[in-house]
Amino acid sequence: MGSVLRVQARFGQHALLLTTAAVPLTGWTVHAISLHRRLAAAKKDPLTGLLRRDAYTARARQVLRRHGEDKVVVLVDQDHFKDVNDSLSHAAGDMVLRATADRLTAWAGPGAAVGRIGGDEFAAVLHLPRGRREVRLAQLVRMLRIPVALEDGQAVDVAASVGAAALEVIGTRDLSVAQRAADAALYEGKHSGRAVLATQEHATVGSINGRRAGRPGTAVWGRAA
């Protein structure tokens, strides 16, 4: 009988040690999960849910490193966004930004890198075959021109300027160079209701002078009627 009690006592102590050890382990697991969620949230813009600039840049470079051609960098800049904020409200402006983010995400599709890189500026890197670029970029322009319905039922007319840089056209896989070329193309067609595809000249202009409009030799798609 005494030996049985001693075995039970030892078993009880062992179970107590396991239970005690599990407490900090469980606490650490909860903390790790919470930390992971906070880090994931920190990578995303709280308003639109898109990746912030740094997280977008990392994701975009991953997309560009994948095998295969036909990668395109697309920049979107909201037109007359200040007017929406000033005339309607910042809440209305927030709804416009969320609508733009949702539309760009839907247009870019799975596998793309999509981010909010400025106040009313967005970017995407995706696979876009040469034979489909004209149709797809024109489609994006149309999507970004659909009026946004506010909570009070009012519809806000919106539009955005679009610039794109195809890697095989500008001759580089460097994200920074491609974005500068897309930016130069975007500002060539700013407020015109069209998507502008960068040439090699835009890459040079973007690298040397930053944003500049009015460069020749540009493919233009999706001009508004």
C-alpha positions as CSV (number, residue, x, y, z in Angstrom):
1,M,0.0,0.0,0.0
2,G,2.8,2.4,0.8
3,S,4.5,1.8,-2.5
4,V,1.2,2.5,-4.3
5,L,0.8,5.8,-2.5
6,R,4.4,6.8,-3.3
7,V,3.8,6.0,-7.0
8,Q,0.6,8.1,-7.0
9,A,2.4,10.9,-5.2
10,R,5.2,10.9,-7.8
11,F,2.7,10.9,-10.6
12,G,0.8,13.8,-9.1
13,Q,4.0,15.8,-8.7
14,H,4.9,15.1,-12.4
15,A,1.4,16.2,-13.5
16,L,1.7,19.3,-11.5
17,L,5.0,20.1,-13.1
18,L,3.6,19.6,-16.6
19,T,0.6,21.8,-15.7
20,T,2.8,24.5,-14.3
21,A,5.1,24.4,-17.4
22,A,2.1,24.6,-19.7
23,V,0.9,28.0,-18.2
24,P,3.9,30.1,-19.5
25,L,3.9,28.1,-22.7
26,T,0.2,28.9,-23.3
27,G,0.8,32.5,-22.3
28,W,3.7,32.7,-24.8
29,T,1.6,31.2,-27.6
30,V,-1.1,33.7,-27.0
31,H,1.4,36.5,-27.0
32,A,3.1,35.2,-30.2
33,I,-0.3,35.0,-32.0
34,S,-1.1,38.5,-30.8
35,L,2.3,39.8,-31.9
36,H,1.9,38.1,-35.3
37,R,-1.5,39.7,-35.8
38,R,-0.1,43.1,-34.8
39,L,2.8,42.8,-37.2
40,A,0.5,41.6,-40.0
41,A,-1.8,44.6,-39.3
42,A,1.2,47.0,-39.3
43,K,1.9,45.9,-42.9
44,K,-1.5,47.0,-44.1
45,D,-3.1,50.4,-44.5
46,P,-6.0,50.5,-41.9
47,L,-8.3,52.4,-44.2
48,T,-8.1,50.4,-47.4
49,G,-6.6,47.1,-46.2
50,L,-3.9,47.3,-48.9
51,L,-0.2,46.8,-48.2
52,R,1.7,49.9,-46.9
53,R,4.6,51.2,-48.9
54,D,7.3,49.0,-47.3
55,A,5.3,45.8,-47.4
56,Y,4.1,46.5,-50.9
57,T,7.7,47.1,-52.1
58,A,8.8,43.7,-50.6
59,R,5.8,41.9,-52.2
60,A,6.3,43.7,-55.5
61,R,9.9,42.6,-55.7
62,Q,8.9,39.0,-55.1
63,V,6.4,39.2,-58.0
64,L,9.1,40.7,-60.3
65,R,11.6,37.9,-59.4
66,R,9.2,35.2,-60.6
67,H,10.1,33.5,-63.8
68,G,8.2,34.6,-66.9
69,E,7.8,37.8,-68.8
70,D,5.0,40.3,-69.2
71,K,5.3,41.9,-65.7
72,V,3.8,45.4,-65.5
73,V,4.0,48.0,-62.8
74,V,0.9,50.1,-62.6
75,L,0.4,53.4,-60.7
76,V,-2.9,55.0,-59.9
77,D,-3.4,58.6,-58.7
78,Q,-6.9,59.8,-57.7
79,D,-8.1,62.8,-59.7
80,H,-9.4,65.9,-57.9
81,F,-9.4,64.0,-54.6
82,K,-8.9,67.3,-52.6
83,D,-12.2,68.5,-54.1
84,V,-14.0,65.5,-52.7
85,N,-12.6,66.1,-49.2
86,D,-13.3,69.8,-49.3
87,S,-16.8,69.8,-50.8
88,L,-18.2,66.6,-49.2
89,S,-16.2,65.5,-46.2
90,H,-13.2,63.5,-45.2
91,A,-15.5,60.5,-44.6
92,A,-16.6,60.8,-48.3
93,G,-13.0,60.9,-49.3
94,D,-12.3,57.8,-47.2
95,M,-15.0,55.9,-49.1
96,V,-13.6,57.0,-52.4
97,L,-10.1,55.7,-51.4
98,R,-11.6,52.4,-50.2
99,A,-13.5,52.0,-53.5
100,T,-10.4,52.7,-55.5
101,A,-8.4,50.2,-53.5
102,D,-11.2,47.5,-53.9
103,R,-11.4,48.1,-57.7
104,L,-7.7,48.0,-58.2
105,T,-7.4,44.8,-56.2
106,A,-10.2,43.2,-58.1
107,W,-8.7,44.3,-61.4
108,A,-5.2,43.1,-60.6
109,G,-6.4,39.7,-59.5
110,P,-4.7,37.0,-57.3
111,G,-1.0,36.8,-57.3
112,A,-0.5,40.6,-57.8
113,A,1.1,43.0,-55.4
114,V,-1.2,45.9,-54.6
115,G,-0.5,48.7,-52.2
116,R,-1.4,52.2,-51.1
117,I,1.9,54.1,-51.4
118,G,0.6,57.6,-50.7
119,G,-2.4,59.6,-49.6
120,D,-4.4,59.0,-52.8
121,E,-1.7,57.0,-54.7
122,F,-1.9,53.3,-55.4
123,A,0.4,50.8,-57.1
124,A,0.2,47.3,-58.4
125,V,2.6,44.8,-60.0
126,L,1.1,42.0,-62.0
127,H,1.4,39.6,-64.9
128,L,-0.2,41.4,-67.9
129,P,0.4,39.8,-71.3
130,R,1.2,42.1,-74.2
131,G,-1.8,41.1,-76.2
132,R,-4.1,42.0,-73.4
133,R,-2.7,45.3,-72.1
134,E,-4.8,47.6,-74.2
135,V,-8.0,45.9,-73.2
136,R,-7.0,45.5,-69.5
137,L,-5.7,49.0,-69.0
138,A,-8.8,50.5,-70.6
139,Q,-10.9,48.3,-68.4
140,L,-9.1,49.7,-65.3
141,V,-9.8,53.3,-66.4
142,R,-13.5,52.5,-66.8
143,M,-13.6,50.8,-63.4
144,L,-12.0,53.8,-61.7
145,R,-14.6,56.1,-63.2
146,I,-17.6,54.3,-61.7
147,P,-19.4,56.7,-59.3
148,V,-18.9,55.9,-55.6
149,A,-22.1,55.6,-53.5
150,L,-21.9,57.3,-50.1
151,E,-23.7,56.2,-47.0
152,D,-26.4,58.8,-47.5
153,G,-27.1,57.4,-51.0
154,Q,-25.4,60.3,-52.8
155,A,-23.2,59.2,-55.7
156,V,-19.8,60.9,-56.2
157,D,-18.3,61.2,-59.6
158,V,-14.7,59.9,-59.5
159,A,-11.8,59.3,-61.8
160,A,-8.1,58.4,-61.5
161,S,-5.0,58.8,-63.7
162,V,-3.1,55.6,-64.6
163,G,0.4,55.0,-65.7
164,A,2.0,51.6,-66.5
165,A,5.5,50.4,-67.2
166,A,6.0,47.0,-68.9
167,L,9.4,45.5,-67.9
168,E,10.4,44.3,-71.4
169,V,9.6,47.8,-72.8
170,I,11.7,49.8,-70.4
171,G,14.4,47.1,-70.3
172,T,14.7,46.4,-66.6
173,R,13.3,44.4,-63.7
174,D,14.3,47.1,-61.2
175,L,11.1,48.1,-59.3
176,S,12.3,51.7,-58.6
177,V,13.1,52.3,-62.2
178,A,9.8,50.8,-63.4
179,Q,7.8,52.9,-60.9
180,R,9.6,56.1,-62.0
181,A,8.8,55.3,-65.6
182,A,5.1,54.5,-64.7
183,D,5.0,57.7,-62.7
184,A,6.3,59.8,-65.6
185,A,3.7,58.1,-67.9
186,L,0.9,58.8,-65.4
187,Y,1.7,62.5,-65.2
188,E,1.8,62.7,-69.0
189,G,-1.9,61.7,-69.0
190,K,-2.9,63.3,-65.7
191,H,-6.6,64.3,-65.6
192,S,-7.1,63.1,-69.2
193,G,-9.1,60.0,-68.5
194,R,-6.6,57.7,-70.1
195,A,-4.0,55.1,-69.2
196,V,-0.5,55.8,-70.4
197,L,2.1,53.0,-71.0
198,A,5.7,54.1,-70.5
199,T,8.4,53.9,-73.1
200,Q,12.1,53.7,-72.5
201,E,12.1,57.5,-72.8
202,H,9.8,57.7,-69.7
203,A,12.3,55.6,-67.8
204,T,15.0,58.1,-68.6
205,V,12.8,61.1,-67.8
206,G,11.7,59.6,-64.6
207,S,15.2,58.8,-63.4
208,I,16.6,62.3,-64.2
209,N,13.7,64.7,-63.7
210,G,11.1,62.9,-61.6
211,R,7.5,63.6,-62.6
212,R,7.0,65.4,-65.9
213,A,4.2,65.5,-68.4
214,G,4.1,66.0,-72.1
215,R,6.6,63.4,-73.4
216,P,6.2,62.1,-76.9
217,G,6.0,58.6,-78.2
218,T,3.5,57.2,-75.7
219,A,0.9,54.5,-76.0
220,V,-2.5,55.8,-74.7
221,W,-5.5,53.6,-73.8
222,G,-8.9,54.0,-72.4
223,R,-9.4,57.7,-73.2
224,A,-12.7,58.9,-71.8
225,A,-15.4,60.0,-74.2
